């Protein structure tokens, strides 16, 4: 019985790639140093899977930044501004596309389906020239083969690549990147030919867009693409992999009708309904790669349940054609549980990180083949039972309070227009008020202080003194810059979700459970294992301290319940909305305590609201209903004079704008600059927005520093579609990952642009 892994984390068990990338970007190490770290990571991953007994081991799932950007490089589809003239694409152009540079903006970045992983959006037009620009897939296959490991090279499929692309700047918005399908297929043929020549016997094409609600024209593109490529497949086995949701019936029929394809991979964790399609009609003599081990969460697989599913599938496709697999790439989970020495034994027994999921896949495959490891299965069953019955999981008081929320709408009593009037009388802000999103740069010294306090190497008194000094510095800088609504900079916080999770019940934390978010940026999601409550105030001490340092409004900074949910590893033993309501109640109590302590502006970030939107349209209304309701629960009891802000990160918001309005926040700040200001198009199309709004005026994910004129021009575009009295001026996101030599001039330009426009708006001419 065969086993397969869709993909694997790249960063390394202790974020080795992150540190190598950042050292290279800072000029502290060479390209050769970076390549050495990458080669060592790849070889250790291949060896790990080979030693575990995995038959179908992926290659080309490693990346220096993102697999979609790697595909852009493979196709030579570099936007003109980067000056690519052909040949192998090197680090300079590759990282300029990803991060921008001193003179050129980066390409747009957005979320990979409904995950917290980001990809670099291809920019295409009718004149885009495609050429074989990166031989990475072939070179990595050869590297693995030299180590004695025969891998399955993984490519983003041509249709998914085009469907995830956008029209380049200056190209009509009506242009369909899918029209370029005949132009990209010759490059795919070259890659396939080289892989065959190198000895590859299988190739995996990832086509996750097949789980979306695609129309007939888009489905036809799959038939055309793989029909055209079929002649290149001679002598090869071809796997088309889907993941993240059920495959719709029409897409399933299209996919399983593709000739020249040897096997199909399905997510049977998030796509349980796909099982019915497989059972009713699966093509004869094709391989089924059954994704029964969850690639999105860190809970140990229920081996007995998975074995039962696999047994029913074996009866349909036959023992020789069934392959045990992960539901998707393990990129989205933490790397290795062996590095977790501080998790208590009980919780640890409930978990499986990527390395353990490899063992689960192999264990299930061996059990299907008649070589069941009874001790392994018995230990797994005991852990499953322990989790079901542990008293630390259930809090009846919390469950009762959350259940009581379902009958009410939880809206503030006054409409937003009246609230904004009351708030303006109290705050007395200028038109085009300036603010930032929350965090300021996290210096090495600041991280050292937090680390030493956590390890009990410095006293609480010394820790508070150090954080107070940092807050004072940040407040003074903002006053010098003449920013209108201040933040305390969040120096006491490691992460916007982990910080709150550490102070809530029902959460556990890993030491090295890092997951890649984009580029070198990693997050360490908390683990929600039980019912959630707030034992005591979490932010009031620091917010009131910061407010005492200035006469200007100081924002209280909170992370919203939906974002805490979506950016955690969430318990899978109850519906997600029930957990979200529990978190909402905890945040509500924090909001009330902040208001009682004199904080009159409170930001409740919902950066990940859009990210959690189900991929299938039929499921979206239910999600938006409980997600928006959860946000309203957090602030429904505050006074009219308390101004509630929220913030949202990279995503396409236009299709959920009415849900955003329904959140009923007083002010929303939202990513805008890197996505070519497409957010503004929703207002050009007639959507009326009466609350305050701050579309980001510059991209903080790039080291590039904008000019006053550039920001002013951007704000003028906003003024063309938004009322002057509701528009705020702010960066795209928090400043945590930037350095002060970048932050200070950028914010100086931002405030100067706001003042320039205020003067122009006040002029009678």
KOLPA-272535 format. One record per atom (N, C-alpha, C): z negated, x negated, y. Coordinates in pm, whole numbers, plus 50000, padded with zeros to 5 digits. Layout:
! KOLPA-272535
ZXY...
! end
This chain:
! KOLPA-272535
500004991449881500005000050000500004991150124500884993950221501084985050335500244989050454500004979250543499214981450663499954975850784499644981350903500404978151025499504979551146499684970851243498974971551371500024973351481499884983551565500894986351668500924975351774499764970151812499674959651913498224955251924497964944351999496624938552001496274933852142494974933552177494584928652311495044914252334495324911152462495874897952496494864888552559493824894252620492954886252706492134875852630491894878352502491024869552425489624875352418488854871352316487514877152297486564874552413486794864052489485944861252605486784859452732487854866952742488744867452859489384853852891489744846552788490314833352809491584833852893492434844052869493694844952945493424848053091492454856553119492104859853258491814847153337490944838853282490524826953356491674816853367492514816153266493664807253272494664811853377494914824953384495834830353484495314827753625494054830753650493514829453784493444814853828493184806053731493214791653762494624787353800495624792453728497024789053758497434794553894497084807153921497434813154050496784805854167495584800654145494884793454251495334778854264496294774754179496784761054186495844750754126494884755254045493904746153987494334741053849495384746853793495894742453663497404743853662498034737853565499504737653558500044748753470501364750453477502024760153389501834756253243501814743153217501594738453080500204742253030499204741253119497854745253082497814760053045498494768153127498534782553102499234785552970500344779052945501074781252820500254777352698499444766752712498604762252600497564772852565496904778552666495924789052641496604800952573497784804652624498514816152568498904813652423499414801752395499834798552258498654798852162497514793652205496324793652120495854807952091495894816552193495484830552174496414837552077497714835752096498684842452008498494838051863498374825151842498274820151705496984824851638495884825751715494634830351655494724845151617495434852951698495604867351668496454869151541497554861951534498424863151415497674858851289496924848051300496164843051183495094853151142494434858951242493394868851214493954880651135495104885751177495704897151106496204893050968496774881150960497284876450832496134874650733495044868650778493884866550691493264879750646493384889950732492804903150699493674910850601494884906150575495744912750478496744922450537496904922450671497864931450736499294927050700500114936550658501494933150619502414932550741502364942850826503274943550940502494939451066502634926851103501884920851214502794920251337502364925551451503244925751568503324912251639504474909251694504614898351791505294903951916505264896352022505784900652154504954911952214503724913752167502804922952235501894915252329501934902052323501254893752422502024894552553501324893252665502004892952796501144885552897501804878752989501074872553100500664882853205501274894753202500904905053298501004919053239502194922453188502444936253146503724936853065503724944952957504874945352867506094951952929505914960953027507094966953093507734956653185506904948853255507454938053337508174927853249507634925153130508324916153036509714921453000509814934752987511104940852955512054939653074511524941453194512344939353314512894925153316512044915553280512514901653275513534899853163513294905653047514244904552936515614909752975515624920653054516894926853095517484920653221516744911253280517234904953404517324914653521516514925353516516604936053616515674933253733515834921653793514954917253902515464923054034514604929754111515044934654243515594923254330516574926554411517294916454488516384907854574515274913754625514454906454723513824893654665513784892554531513154880754472514124869154449515384871354482516344860354481516744855254344516694863554242517064859254108518584858154099519054846954047520504844754039520984842553896520114845153798520514843653659519684833053588519864832453456519114822653376517754827953336516994819153271515664822953222514714825053340514024836153340513114839553450511794832153432511414824553534510224816353527509024823153591507894815853594506644821353644506744825953789507474818453873507464821654016508014835554042509174838653986509764851954006508934862553932508504859353811507754868953730506484873253803505694863653850504434867253915504654872754057505764869454120506074875654250506354890454232507074893954126507324908054099505994915354075505074908854005503814915153967502844916054083502754905154164501654903954260502114902854405503444901354424503914898254557503634883654589504064879454706503724865854753503574866354904503524854954968503234854555112504244862355194505464863555146506504870155226507074882855163506844884855033507484896054964506454905254901506634918354915505714927754849505964928254699504914931654625505034933454480505774946354449506174947754325506734960354278505604970554261505974983154254504974993754237504244992154104502964995854106502164995653984501605009653962501675014453839501115027753812500525027853672499875038953637499165039853510500135041753393499785035353282500545036353158500105049053087500925059553105500635072753048499235077253094498355080953002497035085853045495935075653015496275062753030495295052153006494895045753139493915036853133493525029153251494285016053259495265014253174496145002653182497255005553283497664995553358498714997153459499974989553418501124994553458502354987053437503134986053568504014975953573504854973653690506124981853675506344990953769507425000753758508774994153789509734994553697511064988953723511754996053840512454988453922513214993854036514694992254003515395003353986516775002853940517685010954031518945007254031519945014554107521305013354041522315020154094523645019854031524255005854029523774996954118524334983354124523464973054053522414977453985521564967953914522364960753806522274947553807522974939353708521994935453598522374937853475521514934453362522064922153291521174912853259521564901053183520344896253104520554888753002519474884352913518634873952987517544878453050516804869853141515524863753087515084868252969513884862552909513994863252758513834851752693513944850852547512564851252482511604856952550510214856952505510044863152366510704874352341510534881252212510954872252096512044864952116512554856152010511674843851995511274837952107510474825752099509104828552036508514840152065507224843252004507374846051855508474852451815508704854451672508804840951602509554831651662509714818351603508384810851597507564812251701506254805651703505404810451586505404823551564504614829051454505154824351319506464824151308507074820051182506754805551151506704797251255506354783151237504934781551184504094791551212502714791451163502604797751025503734802150970503734808350838503474823250840503604829550957503364843950970504674850751006505154859650919506384867150948505994880051020506354881351146505894892451229506974902951250506544913951309507454924651353507564923651505508664918551559508804918051706508794932051765508084933751875507924946851939508664946752073509514956652094510234958352220509944972152276509794973152409509794986352472511204992052452511285004152396512595009952368513395012452494514725012352484515575013552603515415026852677515185037752605515065050752673513735051652747512645047652682511345047652750511385038752872511985026952861512065017852976512735024753095513845031353070514575037853180513825050053234513205057653144512465069453190511235065753273510695053853253509545049453331509945042353460511235040753483511735033853600511845043253719512085037653836512295045653957513505040354032514135048854116515235043954199514725033154296515455022354308515085011554399515145016454544514485009054633514495012654775515935013054826516245023554900517595024954953518535032654862518105034754737518915042454643518505057154654519445066054648519135080354658518105084454552517145092554595516075096954504516635104854386517825110454405518425118354297519025109554188519105096454214519685087354114518825087253988519475088353874518765088353746518895074753679517795067353664517875054553592518435055953451518295067953392518795070053257520315068453251520985069853365522445068053368522835053553337521845044353343522125030153319522025026553171521805036553084521635033652942522795025252884524065028452913525145020052859525085005552909524445003353025524384989853082523284981253020522174987652972521084979652917521284976752768522014985352699522134983752554522784970552512523774965152586524314952052547523264940952543522284941452636521224931252633520334933352511520004945852482519224948452360519944943252237521274944952233522044939952118521934924752106521954917852220521804903352217520434899352161519404906252206518054903252158517954905752009518464917251964518424920551822519164909951740520324905751787521104895651715520324882651702519674878551809518894866051805517694867351711517054879051713515904881051623516354880751477517484887051448518014886751312518314872351270518944864951360519294851051330518044842551305516954845951376515704838551361514974842351232515424853151167514844856751038514044869651036514014876951148513234889351152513804899551054512934906250981513374916650888513024930650938512054931551032511694944151096511684942151247512034952651321511854952951468511204966351502510234965851589509544978151634509974981451777510464993551797510794998551930509715008651971509005005852077508005015352127508695025452218508645038152178509255049052256508205059952281507125056552353506065066552372506465078452459507555077552535507965089252614508365100952525508545098552397508865109452305507735119652294506525116152337505425125952330505415134952453506245132252553506285140352675507155152752653507095161752750507945173852744509315170452801510185165252718511515160652762512545171652745513475172252841514545182152829515625177152732516585185752707517615182752605518425170352642518685168352773519485156852815518745143752785517455143652810516685131452785516545128852635516395139452558516335137652413517665132552358518755137352416520075132752373520245117752397519545112452499519635098152529519135089752412518135094452338517645087152221518725086752113519385098052094520455098651993521575089052032521955089052161523025080152207522625065552195521375062352238520935048352239520905042552099520225049552007520075043751873521345045351790522205054951827523525055351766524345043251804524265039251931524995027551980524435014551920523115014151902522485001851850522595000751698522975011751631522905012051484523685000751419524844997551474525644986851413524934973351419524024971751518523254959351529522134958651428521764970151369520614970851279520944966551136522204963551110522594959950973521734948250923521114950150807520254939650752518834939850806518524949350895517204950350956516534963350919515214963350918514444975650916513984978451059514104990851102513784994551240512695005251239511625002551313510535012051330510555017251473510515030351491510325036151624508895041651630508145036451726506715039551735506455048851853505675059551828505235068551935503705068551935503115072252049501655072752054501165080352176499875083152175499085089452283499025104752277499855111352195499815126052192500675131052076500645144152058501555150451963502995148552007503875146951913505315146851943505785161351939506375166552047506865180452045507895182551934508015194851891508895197951778510325193451801510845195851924512235191951952512405176751948511415169552003511475154952002511325149551860510465155951781510285151851641511605153051565512305164151589513595166251521514605155651564514645152751695515555142451745515235128851683513945125451685513505112451635513825110751488513445120351406513605118851261515045120551216515915124551309517345125651276518115112951309517445103151368518155090951408518555083051284519845080651272520325072551159520145057751192520045049751091519875035451112518435031451136517545041251145516115038451167515385039651034514525030051005513875029350873512545036750868511855037250984510525043350981510105048551117509105057251115508625063751237507105062751242506585059251359505135057851376504585068951463503475074851420502875086051493501375083751514500905088251630499475088451661498895100951596498125099151490497535110451420496075112551459495635105651567494295107851623494415117351741495235113751840495465122651954496595132351928497335130151821498455138951789498275145651654497135151951638496825157951507497835168751466498435175651566499395186251533500675180651473500935167951499502125161651440502045161851288500825162051236500665162951090501395175051033501335186151103501995198351054503515196351048504055189451151505495186751152505885177751035505065167551010505355158450899505315165950766504295174350752504125181550625505235191850600505795197050710506845207050693508225200950676508425188750732509775183050723509735168250762509745159450661509845145150688511035139750610511905131850675513145127550608512865119050483513655121250383513495113950257513825099150277513125090750202513395076250199513155069250333512345075350418511955068750543510475064950536510115054250607508725050050613507965058350715506745062050679505845068750773504705059050807504645055050932503555046550981502495055951040501445058050963500455068350993499305062551075499255066151203498255060651294496935068051285496125064651185494875071851161493655064451217493825051951257492715044251314492885044051466491875048951537491955051451681492085038451760493185037151834493385025451919492875027152060492305038952091491875041852227490355042152245489615042052135488165043252146487495033152055486195031952064485485021151993484585026551882484775039251842483955044651734484525040451599483625037151508484065033751373484825045551312485875042451241486675052851176485865059751067486025072751056485465080050943486425077650826486115067550748487055063050645487355073950543486345081550507486565092150407487535102650459487365106550586488255116550646489685111150655489825098550697491155092550709491825091350573491035087650473491595086150338492115099550286491425110350323491875123650282493225127050346493345124050478494625126450547495735118250483495445105450459496465096550401496875101350262495915106450186496245111650053497225123250060497025132150159497955143450172499335138750216499395128150296500685122750341501395115350228500605108650144501195101350031501945110949938501425122949925502075132949839503425137249895503605135450028504845139750094505885128550095505465116550136506435105750158506485095750043505485095949956505445086449846504655073949881504055067949778503195056249798503945044649862505185042549824505935030949871506375032250016506355044550071506865046550207505755049750309504515049850265503405052850356502755039850401502625038150532502005026150589500815030450674499655024550650498455027650728498515019750858498265026750971498455020351101497375024651200497405018351317496575022651429497315033551505496575041651579497185052851651498065048151765497765036451819498515030351928498125015651931498575008352031498144994352043496644993552064496024983552004494594981252024494304974752159495344973052240495214968252378494154976152456493974988752419493124997752498491674997952451491344989552356489964988852311489434974652329488134972752309487524959552324487924950752205487684937652218488304928152125487534926351994486244922552002485564919051877484074921751886483584929951797482174933851795481264922051760481824911651701481004900251660480334893451780480944895051899480394888852019479304897252085478954908352025477924917252082476584914652013475764906552077474484902752018473314910752073473564918652181472474925852245472464940852216473544946052160473564960152122472594962252007471814973052012470874975051902471634978651773470974976351662471634977151531472214991051505471475001451543471935015051513473245018151584473285015951717474515018851792475645009851744475344997251720476394987951676477024992551545476214998851459476755003451330477745014951347477735021351464478635032651489479985027951546480125015051576481255010151655482245001851574483475001151626484494992051575485384988051691485444975051722486354969951824487674966151754488584960051827489924957451772489864949451641489054939051638488974930751516488484938951398487544948051423487024956351315488034967251274488844971651369489854981751337490944975951245491214963151260492134956551166491584957551024490274955251010489634956050879489674970450826489484980150917489544994250877490934997650823491984993350895493364996150850493594990150712493174977650696493374970950567492554977750456491314981650491490454988150391491025001350344491585009150436492205021850399493455019550314494255009550351495475006750275495125002550132494114994050118493714989549984493165001249902492375010049969491815021649897492925030749846493965032749928495105040949885495815034549766495805021249766496475013949658495615012049534494445018549532493585017749414492595006349415492434999549530491484988249539490394991349641489765002749627488765007249724487514998449718487084993749835485864985949848484694995749862484034998549750483005009049749481855005849844481454993249852480344989449941480724991750086481944988450122482434990150260482475005050296483025013150206483105027650232481725033950236480815029250152479465034650150478725031550280478855019350330478225015550457478795023750572480095026350567480725034450670480195048750668480055054550550479535068250537478105069150589477305058650563475925058550611475875058050763476765050150823476815049250970477255062451032478215069150969478655082151020477515092251016476755092250907475625101450894474535098150995474285085451017473285081151115473625086351254474885085451290475305089751424475165104951439475475112351334475395126951340473955131851357472995124451303471615129451298470655122251391471105111951460470185103951543469615112251658468295112251676467685120051785468035114751924468485102251933468825096552064470135102252120470885109252036472175114752079471995127852154471005135952116470905149652167469715151452259469965158052376468905161852470469105176752499468245185252441468455199752450468395204752595467555198752677467435202852817468745200452892469365188952868470635185552931471735195052882471775197652755472805206452701472685220652758471455225252775471235238652829471695239352975471375228853054471775228653195473295228353208473965220353126475425219453131476075232553089475515239052987476065251852940475965262453049474925261653133474735271453240475705270153354476505259453357477445257253468478705265653455479005270353336480325275853309480605289053380479555296253421479785309353480480025309353629479865297953697479955297553843481065288253890481545290654012482655282854067482165270254139480905270254186480295258754252481125253554370481355262254467482045258254590481075257754706481385249354803480595249354926480815262654999479785267055072479785280655128480785282355242481095271455313481945272255433483285265655406484355270655471485665264455447485755250855515486745242955472486805228955514487055227555665487795236655724488075235755868486785236755949485935246455914484655248055984483755236055958483785230855837482945219155805483375207055886484675204955896485165193355972484745194256119484765206256175484315208056313482835204256327482015209056234480585205856238480345190856220481115184656132480955170356108481395162056228482475166356295482935158856410481925159356524481255170756542480225171656646479095161756618478805159656492477715150656455478175135956456479375133256405479825119456389480535113956513481205122856589481895118856712482865107256688483765108956594484725098456560485975099356647486655088056671487925088556745489025094456657490165097856716491305101556633491745089156554492355091256440492735080456348491535071556317490425077456270489245069256240489545059256129488925047656140489145036956041487955035955947488245032655823487205030155723487805021555613486975017255519487465010555398487015018755278487465014855161487255023355043485885021354981485235010055004483885008554950483464994254926484154987254839483724973754801484304963354896483534952454914483994940454985484044929054884484644917654920484824906954821483554903254746483714901554617482604897254531482704882154515481904875054591481964860454591481324854654465481614841954440481014834954325479494834954338479004832854461477564832554485476934846154455477604856654492477104870154468477014873054318478044869254247478024871254102476914863154037476684851054089475614842554035474254849154054474014854754173472734861354201472504872854105473514881354085473374892753994473114888153850473844877653812473724872453676472314866853652471814859453750470484853253734469374863753736469564874253816468554884953819468524892253685469704894653630469784901653502469144893353391469234880053403468664871053301467214867353332466624874053434465214871553473464994857153520466034851053578465894837453631465464837253777465604848653846465084850053981464284862953988463364863554083462494875254094463234886954159462664898854144463244910554211463224908654362462184902554413462064900254557463204891254607463474880654532464564871454571465924878554560466074886754457467324894154438467554903854554466544911754588466684921354698466994914154828466344902754850466604895154973468064890554979468594885554866469974880654863470964892054886470734903554823471634914954841471534920354983470324920555038470144925155177470944916255273470904903355250471654894055336473154896555326473634899255206475064902055187475454915055256474644925355242474924938055309474944936155459473974928755512473904926155656475174919055705475654909655625476874902255662478074911755666478164920555567479294929855559479234939955673478034944855704477884954455814478254947855946477784935755967478084928556092479584926256106480244922355997481694920056002482424932856040482054943955981482724956656011482494960856156481304958356207481044961556348481874952556440481994939856405482814930656484484284934756482484724939756365486104944456353486304958056420485204964756454485204977956518485734988956426485324988256300485624998956205484685010656234485175022756219484415034556264483385039456163483775040756036482845045155932482685033555834481445028955819481205016555747480865018855599480915008155525480445007855387479484996055373478664996255269477724985055254478294973855169479484975855115480184965155044479894964254895478904971654847478574972454705478254958954639477504950154706477214936954645476334937854522475594948954509474684950454395475394955554270476714958354281477414965054171478364955554099478284955953968479214948353885480544955653870480464968853858481654977053832481324991253875482314998653922482035011753980481615022153877481855019553749481375028653645480155022753575480245010153539479135003853466477835004553546477925002753676476725002953761475965016053745476685027053743476025040153729475595042553585476435038653489476095040553350474795033653311474555021953372473335014453342472075022053385472255031553477471095038953528471035053353477471965056953389471985070353331471595069553184470965079953132470675080452989471945083952913471965080452785473115083652700474205073252702474005062052775475005051352785474505038752715475425031452654475155018152600476185008452658475874995452653476734985552719476964973452630478204968852632478564956852558478434944752650478374933052590478344920652668479754915452691480634917552593481994912052601483054922452565482744935252590483694945852556484744947952662485404937152702486374937652811487694943652765488314951252855489614957452829490504954752950491754950852926492674947853035493044960553111492994959553244493414970553330494794967653390494954955953447496274951153490496174936153513497264928853487497274914453514496074907553452495274900853536494064894253488492834903053503493014914753561491884923753588491424930553459490154928653427489574934753308488394943553347488144953853271486984962453291486194962753161484914965953174484034966553057483474980553048484214989752986483805003852988482445005952921481585013952983480365017952915480685026452792479725027652705479865035652584478955047852598479545059752608478745072052616478515076952474477275075252426476985078852288476155091652276475535096052389474645107652381474685115952507473815126052514473745134752631473305126752754473875130252871473735122252992472795128953091471865121153146470995126053254470645114353346470075117653464469705107353563468175106553573467565096053519466105094953524465545093253664466285086353755465785083653889466955080753982466725080554117467815077554211468455063954181469765063154208470535051354169471015042954287471295049454401471915042454514471155044154645470155052754648469515056554773468885044454843468265035654767467605023854825468585015454905469725012254845470695003454911471415010555026471745023255008472465030455114471605032255239470335035755220469465037455337469175024055403469085013455324468925000155382470124996755471471334999355420472534996255497472625004855623472265017755613472315026555730471345021855838470225016055798469235011455896469734999555977470814993255934471344981356001472384984656108472764997456122473825001056216473625015056270474195017556388474195031056446475425038856401476395031956342477615038656296477365045556162478155055656128477975062355999478175052455884477295052955788477365044455668477615053455547478695050955477479005059255361478085056255244477525066655184476925065255052478035065054950477975055754856479105053454765478735057054622479435066954566479195071354429480525071854352480425070754222481585072954136481485087054078482595094354081482605108354039482545109953888482175121753843481995124153699483255122553616484395126553670485635125753592486035111153573485825102953677486145088753667485185081553574483895084753582482945078853488483355082453345483765094753324484205099053191485455091453147486485091453231487775085753192487745070553182486795064253249486725049653243485595044853154485135053553066484155049852964484775051752827484165045752727484445049652589483575061852562484205073352548483495086152547483195090452403482025096352385481675101852254482765111452209483055111252080484125119752027483575130851938482255133451951481645143751868481385156751943481855157752069481815170352143482965170152242483395181852295484505182152390484215173652513485255167452567485085158652682484525166152803484905178852821484445185952940482935187952937482335189252819480885190852812480185178152861480695166752820480135154052868480325152753019481475157153068481765156053212480815164753294480515176753248479575185453319478185179153323477795172553217476495165753216476455154753323477525146953332477585136353433477585142353573478325153453591478395159953722477015164053771476185169253682474825173253721474005161053765474195149853696473465137653734473895132853872475205133053900475705128854031475275138754140475215151554107474765161554205473365158154256472485154354167471125151054208471115138654297472015129154271472095117254355472615120854494473605129654502474145134154630473045140854713472285149354649471205156354721470155146654773469835136454695468855126454740469395117954854470695114454849471295106954960471245115055089471615127755082471595136355200470175137455255469195139255168467805140555211467295127655276467935116255244467525103455300468265100055428469085109455478469745107355606471155102055600471745101355483473135096855470474035108955493474885108255596475675119955635477145119155592477565107655540478905106155484478735100855342479215108255244479055104355104480415104555037480795093254979482075092154909481825092954759482505102354695482395104154550483775101254492483965088954446485285084554403485735091454276486945096854279487575102054158488895094854135488775081554125489955073154110490785076753988490135081953885490815084053757491085098753726491045107353827491275121553800492645123953738493675118353798495055120353750495265113753615494565102653594494745095053471494405103053346493415111853357493005119653241493865131753213494885134153297495735145853278496465145053144496335155053058497035154552929498545152852948499165146352852500595143452863501445155852840500935165452765501675177752739501305188252843502305194452903502065204053012501205215852969501325219852844500575231452797499065229152800498635216552807497205213252804496655209652941497525209053044497105203353172496235212853254496535225753253495775235153337494305235353298494025235153169492635235353123491895222853170492545211153156491915198653202491635199053352492635202853431492455202953577491355212753618491235223753547490205233553580488815227353566488535221253450487175215853433486945202853510488015194953532487865182453607487555185353755488305194653814488075198253955486715205153968486385213753875485085220453876483955210053871484115199653789483095189253779482865182453913483955179553986483795173354118483055182654213483425195354213482785204754306481285206254276480935205454148479515206354111478705195554183479285183654198478515172354253478065174554397478785182554475478485183354619478415197554672478305207554583478355221454627477145225554710476065217854707474825222154772474555215254907475455206354952475155198955076475445207255201474885202955313475075209855441476515208055491476925216855583478255215755644478425202455715477345197155772477435184855852477525172255766477315173555635477465161955546478925161155501479545149955532480985148355506481195141955369481915149055283482185144255147483585138255140483635125455106484905118355086485145116754935486405114754899486725110254765487905100654774488115092954669489215083254667489935083854534491275082254539492085082154417493015070054417493195064354298493985052054284495405055054239496085044354193497485045154155497795056454057498665064954096499175075654011500145084054092500885092354021501765101854088500975114754109500585117354234499715128654264500485141354302501765140054329502485151354385502425163754296502425161654165502445173254075501065179754060500015173354112498685179654101498075181554240498885181754344498355182354481497515194854503497895205954440497115218254461495735217254395495635209854288494325207354228493485198254317494145188554380493435179654472492885187654590493705196754643493245205354751492055213754703492125218454578491075227054523489765219554501489805206254501488555198554491487675201054613488295204654726487575208754846486755197554907487235185054896486595173854966486915174855115486055169155198486325169055342487375158655380487335147255310488295136455336488695130155203489985128055185490455121055066491215108655109490885097155049491685084955069492445082554939493685078154952494575078654836495615067554843495935061654728496945050954723498275056054775498955047454852500205051854914501195040554934500725028554968501645018155015502505012254905501925009754788502685002854685503655012154612503425025054621504325034654556505395039654652505705031254751506795034354845506545047454918505255050354944504855061855025505365075154968505545075954836506065088454780505055099754792503755096254813502755106554837503145115354955503715109255060504025116755181505105127155158505925125055055507025134455032506505148455002505305149354942504775162554908504465170555034504095163555141503835170455268505135173655341506135165155323507445168155382508045180655319507645183155195508205194755123507425207555151506495206955247505885219355293504475222155247503865213155170502475215555129501575213755250500735223555277499815222955391498475217455344497985207455418496715201155381495815201355503494695208355492493845210155609492655200855616492345193655508491215184355509491655170855562490675161855582491005148355624491695140755512492615131955548493345124355447493665110355499493495100555413493795086655447494715080355344496035082455357496955075355268496885060255298496695052055197496485037755219497575031355303497155022855399498125016855491498545002855450497814996655353498314984055300497764981955158498474973455083498224971354941497204960154922496034963554869495004953354850495174945854718496094950254631496264943454503497204931354516497654928654636498504917154663497794908154764497944894854752497324885954849498004886254987499134893154995499884893555120499104900455232499134894855354498414900355469499404907755558499204920855581500154928455663499954925855812500964928555891500854926856037500434940156100499974939356227499614951456302500814960856312501974955156340503184963356359503574970456230503444963356119503784969355989502884981355959501594979555983500644990455956500895001956053501144998756180501415009256279502645017356239503675010656193504885017656149504575026956032503725022255942503365030455826502595042855870501665041155964500875052556012501785062456086502785057456159503715066456227504465075256128504815069756012505465077855910504545088955863503245085655855502265095755814502135106555921502145102456047501995112056158503175121656166504295117556107505465126356108505275138556017504345137455922504155148555827502715153555822501775146655888500365150655885499835152356027498915161556044498325163956176497475152056218497535148756347496795137356400495305138556374494785150756386493325152356378492775151556236493635150656132493125149455995493415135655935494155127156005494605114455946493575103355966493255096555856492395084855857493225072255829492705060755871493395047955852492505039155765493035035455648492235027755552493155020155456492625009855388493415002955286493645012155165494465007355071494765014954950493585016454856492725006354851491685006254749490554997054797489554995054712488434986354746488874971854755488054963654823488414949854854487734939754761487174944554653486374936354563487114923954511488384925654478489134914854412489784905154510489694907954639490294899254740489294889054792489784879454871488924869254932488844871855082487754867255144487554870055287488684864755375489294853055346490414848555429491614858055426491674866855325492714877155320492214890155383490964893455357490404906255399490254907155550489694896855612489394897555756490654899455840491714891455822492914893855904493594907055872493544911355747494184924155711493464935855779492134935755776491384946455841491514945555993491614933456046491844931856190493154938556230494184936356150495494942556178495404957656165494634962356067494504976756046493844983556166492744977856214492044983756329492914982756455493594971556472494484969856588495584980356587496134983156468497184993156458496665006956496495445010256450494855023256485494645024456635494155013856698493905014056843495205014956921496215007856874497525008356938498075022556937497965029256824498485042756813497645052756890496335050556896495495059356978495925058657124496195046557170496615044857309497965051757333498865050257238500185056657252500055071857251499195077157163499025091657155498345097157281497505089057345496795093457467497675092557591498765084857580499625082857697500445095457725500545099657851501335111657884502825109657856503255097257844504655094457816504945093457667
! end
